[in-house]
Amino acid sequence: MTHTISVASRWARSLSLLAAVSILPLPAAAQEMADPVPPRAPVDGPASVADLAEGLLDSVVNISTSQRVSDDETSPMPQIPEGSPFEDFFNDFFGEENGQTPPVPRSRRVNSLGSGFVISADGLIVTNNHVIEQSDDIEVNFADGTSLSAEIVGTDPQTDLALLRVEPAEPLDHVEFGDSDAMRIGDWVMAIGNPFGLGGSVSIGIVSARGRDINAGPYDDFIQTDAAINRGNSGGPLFNMRGEVIGINTAIISPTGGSIGIGFSVPADLAVNVINQLRDFGETRRGWLGVRIQPVTSEIAESLDMDRARGALVAGVINGGPVDDGTIEPGDVILEFDGRPINDMRDLPRIVAESPVGDVVDVLILRNGEEQTVEVTLGRLESGQEQAELGTEGEENGEEEPSATVDVLGLTLSVLDDEQRDAFGIDAAVNGVLIADVSEGSEAEEKGVVAGEVIVEIAQETMATPADVEARISELREEGRRNALLMVAQADGTLRFVTLRMD
């Protein structure tokens, strides 16, 4: 304390000296040179969020969970000296097998803390799935000290959301969801939660970024914020300055385990649909298109003569899925879904999942260089996940004429006959041209092409013989194309697209 006062005193003397110097008049010449700088309008954050926080604290809850777990390790039986008068007692209590005392299983109760918020007066509460996952008991603690047992209404691991229900004696204070799509980078936000067990903690920050993909799940579209989010904040709300929930705090990036100003929230516009389904059905019911997709890279866009890389490239169609009738085919590029543009591959799963099961939607695709709109009736994703087998259209090629092995683009190609199918274990449903070998150091090798795979199409034309491949490559070169887009099938029929330079 003494040292602090001493330092403060020296600073005070220094500031006094600076003040004395600053009031000395400048020479006339210097005065003329010192043009006055127009004052900048003060830029402040919100004057205070006290009133806003006061009105929201009662609707934010702490969630305490407990779980009984068994350790993999076991506790050894206490060692009793041979001949001890207690030896028979311990043998009877712990048991013996072949003269050996078995180990004693150990179990322990694990407790964890998280956050949540009330969305209805009758006791519906939103939190993260990982906060309550595999819990035996869930307790919801309110700001007034009340504690209520909660039951799980439904969970969705894909978006890490969960809906709980408590039975309150009186109507609860609750909050409303806002429009997360309206939030802009730089907008003020406020987080309330239970960091490190310190309930009712308020922090403020801004929206740092939107649309973050942190590889947490297939529907990543996180809001990034620098509002302090720590362990225990999971499941708590992120508010706008109107007191509306525009995000559910879910994850942080931190090498220390504490906040470093990089937190992530599930946007409300994504969460609301999931929460409504959990409330109504106890489970999610997502739309399903029944395709496997991959990104449209700049090379793929060039090979398809697209103006820029956009959309989602269809790599395969699921057997029995909504578009297994040929409505959408491998090699198509999905550009729009139900009037919403697909700028990036990861946009499509999220937009489809948000669409109601059974809806009839228009899908804009690029096929053979031309845009066309097809009509699709959506299935249900949860049902479609049971159909793991990938379907391929596989045209009947009839009796293939023998063709010499050829080398092209670093690939040694040959006819796919029964002998080659057996040698490489290729499924009978796969048709095309066999890749018998891949040149070492070639671009094809760098892109993961291996012997035993099959070229199904090149630039959306079906390949049946090595001569077909040579002819198609020549055509593309004559058209001025620099890349060839190959649809390649693995031995089990799984499809993917590879672009190879032709120069």
Residue pairs with C-beta under 8 A, 6 or more apart in sequence:
25 31
26 34
45 188
45 204
46 188
46 204
46 241
49 190
49 202
49 204
49 241
52 190
52 239
52 241
52 243
53 190
53 192
53 202
55 243
56 175
56 192
56 237
56 239
56 243
57 143
57 192
57 200
57 202
58 142
58 143
58 144
58 173
59 117
59 118
59 172
59 173
59 174
59 175
60 115
60 116
60 117
60 118
60 143
60 192
60 193
60 200
60 236
60 237
61 115
61 116
61 117
61 118
61 125
61 140
61 141
61 142
61 143
62 113
62 114
62 115
62 116
62 140
62 141
62 194
62 197
62 199
63 113
63 114
63 115
63 116
63 125
63 127
63 131
63 132
63 138
63 139
63 140
63 141
63 150
63 164
63 194
63 235
64 111
64 112
64 113
64 138
64 139
64 140
64 141
65 111
65 112
65 113
65 114
65 131
65 132
65 135
65 136
65 137
65 138
65 139
66 109
66 110
66 111
66 112
66 135
66 136
66 137
67 109
67 110
67 112
67 134
67 135
67 136
68 107
68 108
68 109
68 110
68 136
69 107
69 108
69 109
69 110
70 105
70 106
70 107
71 105
71 106
71 107
71 108
73 106
74 103
74 104
74 105
74 106
75 103
75 104
75 105
75 106
76 103
76 104
77 90
77 94
77 101
77 102
77 103
77 104
78 90
80 86
80 87
80 90
81 87
90 101
91 101
94 101
94 102
94 104
95 101
95 102
96 102
112 131
112 135
113 194
113 197
113 232
114 127
114 128
114 131
114 132
114 194
114 232
114 234
114 235
114 236
115 127
115 131
115 192
115 193
115 194
115 232
115 233
115 234
115 235
115 236
115 237
115 249
116 125
116 126
116 127
116 131
116 140
116 164
116 235
116 236
117 125
117 126
117 127
117 174
117 175
117 192
117 235
117 236
117 237
117 245
118 124
118 125
118 172
118 173
118 174
118 175
119 125
119 126
119 174
119 175
119 176
119 177
119 275
120 172
120 174
121 171
121 172
121 173
121 174
122 168
122 171
122 172
123 148
123 165
123 166
123 167
123 168
123 172
124 153
124 163
124 164
124 165
124 279
125 140
125 150
125 163
125 164
125 165
125 166
126 161
126 162
126 163
126 164
126 235
126 237
126 248
126 271
126 275
127 161
127 162
127 164
127 234
127 235
127 248
128 160
128 161
128 162
128 234
128 235
128 248
128 250
129 155
129 156
129 157
129 159
129 160
129 161
129 162
130 160
130 234
131 162
131 234
131 235
132 138
132 152
132 155
132 162
132 164
133 155
133 157
133 162
137 149
138 149
138 150
138 151
138 152
138 164
139 147
139 148
139 149
139 150
140 147
140 148
140 149
140 150
140 164
140 166
141 147
141 199
142 148
142 172
143 199
143 200
148 166
148 167
148 168
149 166
150 164
150 165
150 166
151 164
151 165
151 166
152 162
152 163
152 164
153 163
153 164
153 165
153 278
153 279
153 282
154 162
154 163
154 277
154 278
154 279
154 281
154 282
154 283
154 284
155 161
155 162
155 163
155 278
156 162
156 274
156 278
156 284
157 217
158 217
158 218
158 219
158 284
159 217
159 219
159 266
159 270
159 271
159 274
160 216
160 217
160 250
160 266
161 248
161 266
161 271
161 274
161 275
161 278
162 235
162 278
163 275
163 278
163 279
175 237
175 239
175 243
175 244
175 245
176 244
176 245
177 244
177 245
177 246
177 268
177 271
177 272
178 239
178 240
178 242
178 244
178 245
178 246
178 268
179 244
179 246
179 268
179 269
180 223
180 246
180 247
180 267
180 268
180 269
180 270
181 267
181 269
183 189
183 207
183 210
183 223
183 240
183 246
184 207
185 206
185 207
185 208
185 209
185 210
186 206
186 207
187 206
187 207
187 240
187 241
188 204
188 205
188 206
188 240
188 241
189 204
189 205
189 206
189 207
189 225
189 227
189 238
189 239
189 240
189 241
189 246
189 247
190 202
190 203
190 204
190 205
190 227
190 238
190 239
190 241
191 202
191 203
191 204
191 205
191 225
191 227
191 228
191 229
191 233
191 236
191 237
191 238
191 239
191 249
191 263
192 200
192 201
192 202
192 203
192 236
192 237
192 239
193 201
193 229
193 232
193 233
193 234
193 235
193 236
193 237
193 249
194 200
194 201
194 232
194 233
194 236
195 201
195 228
195 229
195 230
195 231
195 232
195 233
195 259
196 230
196 231
196 232
197 232
198 232
201 233
203 227
203 228
203 229
204 227
205 225
205 226
205 227
205 228
205 261
206 225
206 226
206 227
207 223
207 224
207 225
208 224
208 225
208 226
208 261
208 262
209 223
209 224
210 223
210 224
210 267
211 221
211 222
212 220
212 221
212 222
212 223
212 224
212 264
213 220
213 221
213 222
213 346
214 220
214 222
214 251
214 253
214 264
216 222
216 250
216 251
216 264
218 346
218 349
218 350
219 270
219 349
219 350
219 353
220 346
221 266
221 267
221 270
221 350
222 250
222 251
222 264
222 265
222 266
222 267
223 238
223 246
223 247
223 264
223 265
223 266
223 267
224 262
224 263
224 264
225 238
225 247
225 263
225 264
225 265
226 261
226 262
226 263
227 238
227 263
228 259
228 261
228 263
229 249
229 252
229 259
229 263
230 252
230 257
230 258
230 259
231 257
231 258
233 249
233 263
234 249
234 250
234 251
235 248
235 249
235 250
236 248
236 249
237 245
237 247
237 248
237 249
238 245
238 246
238 247
238 248
238 249
238 265
239 245
239 246
240 246
244 268
245 268
246 265
246 267
246 268
247 265
247 266
247 267
247 268
247 271
248 265
248 266
248 268
248 271
249 263
249 264
249 265
250 264
250 265
250 266
251 263
251 264
252 259
252 260
252 262
252 263
252 264
253 260
253 262
253 264
254 260
254 262
270 350
270 354
273 354
274 284
277 283
277 284
277 285
278 284
283 382
284 381
284 382
285 356
285 357
285 380
285 382
286 352
286 353
286 354
286 357
286 380
286 381
286 382
287 352
287 353
287 354
287 355
287 356
287 357
287 359
287 378
287 379
287 380
287 381
288 321
288 322
288 352
288 357
288 378
288 379
288 380
288 381
288 383
288 384
289 321
289 322
289 323
289 328
289 348
289 352
289 363
289 376
289 378
289 379
290 317
290 318
290 320
290 321
290 322
290 323
290 324
290 379
290 384
291 314
291 315
291 316
291 317
291 318
291 321
291 323
291 328
291 334
292 314
292 315
292 316
292 317
292 318
292 390
292 495
293 312
293 313
293 314
293 315
293 334
293 345
293 348
293 349
294 312
294 313
294 315
294 345
294 496
294 497
295 309
295 312
295 313
295 344
295 345
296 304
296 306
296 309
296 310
296 311
296 312
296 313
296 333
296 345
297 309
297 499
298 309
299 483
299 499
300 309
300 313
300 483
300 485
300 497
300 499
301 307
301 308
301 309
301 310
302 481
302 482
302 483
302 499
303 459
303 476
303 481
303 483
303 484
303 485
303 499
304 333
304 366
304 369
304 459
304 460
304 485
305 369
305 481
306 333
306 366
310 335
310 341
310 342
310 343
310 344
311 333
311 334
311 335
311 342
311 343
311 345
311 366
312 333
312 334
312 342
312 345
312 347
312 348
313 331
313 332
313 333
313 345
313 497
314 328
314 329
314 330
314 331
314 332
314 333
314 334
315 330
315 487
315 495
315 496
315 497
316 330
316 390
316 391
316 392
316 494
316 495
317 323
317 324
317 328
317 329
317 330
317 390
317 391
317 392
317 393
318 324
318 384
318 387
318 389
318 390
318 391
319 387
319 389
319 390
319 391
320 387
320 391
321 379
321 384
321 387
321 391
322 376
322 377
322 378
322 379
323 376
324 391
326 393
327 374
327 375
327 376
328 334
328 363
328 365
328 374
328 376
329 367
329 393
330 392
330 393
330 456
330 457
330 487
330 495
331 367
331 457
331 460
331 487
331 497
332 365
332 366
332 367
333 365
333 366
333 367
334 342
334 348
334 363
334 364
334 365
335 341
335 342
335 364
335 365
335 366
335 371
336 342
336 362
336 363
336 364
337 348
337 351
337 352
337 355
337 361
337 363
337 364
338 351
338 355
338 359
338 361
338 362
338 363
339 362
340 347
340 351
341 347
342 348
342 351
352 378
352 381
353 381
355 361
355 378
356 378
357 378
357 379
357 380
358 377
358 378
359 377
359 378
360 375
360 376
360 377
360 378
361 375
361 376
361 378
362 373
362 374
362 375
362 376
363 373
363 374
363 375
363 376
364 371
364 372
364 373
365 371
365 372
365 373
365 374
367 460
368 460
390 492
390 493
390 494
390 495
392 429
392 430
392 431
392 456
392 489
392 493
392 495
394 429
394 430
394 431
395 431
395 462
397 431
397 464
400 415
400 417
400 464
400 465
401 465
402 415
403 415
403 465
403 466
403 467
404 466
405 412
405 413
405 414
405 436
405 466
406 412
406 413
406 466
406 467
406 469
406 470
407 413
407 439
408 466
408 469
408 470
408 473
409 442
409 443
409 444
409 473
409 484
409 500
409 502
410 438
410 439
410 442
410 443
410 444
410 445
410 500
411 435
411 437
411 438
411 439
411 442
411 444
411 449
411 455
412 435
412 436
412 437
412 438
412 439
413 433
413 434
413 435
413 436
413 455
413 466
413 469
414 420
414 433
414 434
414 436
414 466
415 433
415 434
415 465
415 466
416 426
416 430
416 431
416 432
416 433
416 434
416 454
420 426
420 434
420 436
421 428
424 434
424 451
424 452
424 491
425 452
425 491
426 434
426 452
426 454
426 491
427 491
427 492
427 493
429 493
430 454
430 456
430 489
430 491
430 493
431 454
431 456
431 464
432 454
432 455
432 456
432 457
432 462
432 463
432 464
432 489
433 454
433 455
433 463
433 464
433 465
433 466
433 468
433 469
434 452
434 454
435 449
435 450
435 451
435 452
435 453
435 454
435 455
435 488
436 451
437 451
438 444
438 445
438 449
438 450
438 451
439 445
443 500
443 501
444 498
444 500
447 498
447 499
447 500
448 498
449 488
449 498
452 491
453 488
453 489
453 490
453 491
454 488
454 489
455 463
455 469
455 486
455 487
455 488
456 462
456 463
456 487
456 488
456 489
456 495
457 463
457 486
457 487
458 469
458 472
458 473
458 476
458 484
458 485
458 486
458 487
459 472
459 476
459 481
459 484
459 485
460 485
461 472
463 469
463 472
472 484
473 484
473 502
476 484
476 502
477 502
481 502
482 501
482 502
482 503
483 499
483 500
483 501
483 502
484 499
484 500
484 502
485 497
485 498
485 499
486 497
486 498
486 499
486 500
487 495
487 496
487 497
488 495
488 496
488 497
488 498
489 495
490 496
